[in-house]
Amino acid sequence: MFLNTELTGEGPLPNVVCYGDIHSAYTKTVDGRTLINVGSVGNALDETTASYVILTPAADRPELQIEFVRVPYDREAEIAVAVASGMPATEPYAIELRTAVYRGLQPQR
């Protein structure tokens, strides 16, 4: 993820990469390179709040300040939209939104 591709073009290699779609906020820095998953704004699977990331250059250091922001949202309204649209498997989806547990996983006993 820290290499240039046809999509990123030529230039300096990135030392910070942000991505999404695994639904859990995450950050890890190794050897001066930082990998960030921003979480999910509508289906987070680590908390029942939406999440996003703000990256801010530090005034006195070369690294970025990484701030994970959590905000509540109306999950019941989202579930109602899913039901009204005819989305399949709305009940497992609703449980996922209410509990932040992926519907494909069974709770540990």
Backbone hydrogen bonds, N-H to C=O, Kabsch-Sander energy under -0.5 kcal/mol:
donor,donor_aa,acceptor,acceptor_aa,energy
9,G,5,T,-2.4
17,V,34,T,-2.5
19,Y,36,I,-2.4
21,D,39,G,-0.6
23,H,39,G,-0.5
26,Y,37,N,-2.1
28,K,35,L,-2.0
30,V,33,R,-2.5
33,R,30,V,-2.0
34,T,15,N,-3.0
35,L,28,K,-2.8
36,I,17,V,-2.8
37,N,26,Y,-2.7
38,V,19,Y,-2.3
38,V,36,I,-0.6
45,L,23,H,-3.2
46,D,47,E,-0.6
50,A,71,V,-2.4
51,S,40,S,-2.6
52,Y,69,V,-1.7
54,I,67,E,-2.5
56,T,54,I,-0.5
56,T,65,Q,-2.3
58,A,63,E,-1.4
65,Q,56,T,-3.7
66,I,64,L,-0.5
67,E,54,I,-2.3
67,E,65,Q,-0.6
68,F,66,I,-0.5
69,V,52,Y,-3.2
69,V,67,E,-0.5
71,V,50,A,-2.2
75,R,73,Y,-1.6
78,E,74,D,-1.7
79,I,75,R,-2.5
80,A,76,E,-2.2
81,V,77,A,-2.1
82,A,78,E,-2.2
83,V,79,I,-2.5
84,A,80,A,-2.8
85,S,81,V,-1.9
86,G,83,V,-1.3
87,M,82,A,-2.0
90,T,87,M,-0.5
93,Y,89,A,-1.7
94,A,90,T,-2.8
95,I,91,E,-2.2
96,E,92,P,-2.2
97,L,93,Y,-2.5
98,R,94,A,-2.3
99,T,95,I,-2.0
100,A,96,E,-2.4
105,L,102,Y,-2.0
